[in-house]
Amino acid sequence: YIAEPLLLGGFKFDLRIYVVVTSFDPLKVYLNTEGLVRLATAKYSSDFDTLNNRTMHLTNYSINKHSENFVPNKGQHRRQEEEDDSDGDVPSKWCFGELREYFAKAKMNFDGLFEQIVDLIIKTLISVEPSIRAASNRSDADISGRCFEIYGFDVMVDQSMRPWLLEVNIYPSLRTDSPLDRRIKTELVADTLTLVGIHPSVPPTNATKGPEAQDTQEAQQAQAAAAQAAQARPSSLWAQRPVRPARRTFGQERRSPQSHRSGVQQRAEERQEQQPQQQQHQQQQQQRLKQRQEAARHLASLTPRAAVEAFDEHAWAIALDAHEEGLRGGALKRIFPSVDAGKYLQFFEGEESFANVVLRKWHEAGGGDDILHNCSTNSRMAYHNVKSAASHLLRTSRPHQQVL
């Protein structure tokens, strides 16, 4: 892929980096702090005669795992004596922790490399943000906060320590062929499900106390009542069920053209009746979008602290949701938005959305609960209204997430 790739012990390699996006409006991106380093199984040579050697020039695990030179990683860090032994077998798959140790020993800047990779990831997602956001806006359903996706970014590094994006996998493999894979991918999935707020269904115990226990008991009682109703329903409905007409046999008269035309006409009339409602819905949606864009321009013109002071309940809901989501991330660290999100404005297509402006100003102002100590009374009241509504919602329902 590149003329002068960086080598590890003489082997070409690439990085599989796991990225979780919980929303495109606002754009919220998380980087998994652990990932995979995938090595080729034949030492690299730029000689033209070696181009047909797939296990030298390709780093794909699906190719190299069949090589007789493939060395599995047992999930443990390499011993120091193995690192000092240049003739020792180098595992064909590492974790980022092992790569950091290798870079430290070689006096190479691991953190500097990943700062460039973070920049690459953010710009890549910004490039597809308009089309994904447009598709979301065309949907009648409000899908904000209900979707997430795990991406697998494949990155190669050259000898000047510059990262190059190879591809982005929307279905990264979660197979666990080794203890190393099992550790990294299990933690990735667990942290992702926690991040998006999916709760395990745990039956209550006798020790359960408080309003949550009462809500759980009420939900169980409602489920039991629904089950009893479902058991009793068939017999009562069966008596009211219309008798299905006998199947038409050969020779019977088909449905008349007049009845067919009447059915077509009826459907046409129904569509015609729905058109005003659809037009009204579209007009209302456009009006809301226009109001939000005006509010976004106003917030964007303010200083970060003044913008937070001007947050209404909708803005506070966006900021509070993002803040509490980040607290659940585990090894998933938020890389966008951040305090320096403003430097990426030039890469967005069109105007900055209301939700993106809210989170950018929130992080530029410092973010976190400490902001509330310096907020005005009106802003603090809006925050507490959202907080109370969110607490009530959590007590009475379960979050529902979908994987795109």
PyMOL commands that set and color helices and strands:
alter all, ss='L'
color gray80, all
select helices_A, chain A and resi 48-50+54-57+61-64+80-84+96-105+110-138+179-195+211-240+257-300+304-309+313-327+341-347+354-364+369-374+377-396
alter helices_A, ss='H'
color red, helices_A
select strands_A, chain A and resi 7-8+11-24+27-32+36-39+93-95+147-157+163-169+332-336+402-403
alter strands_A, ss='S'
color yellow, strands_A
deselect
rebuild
show_as cartoon
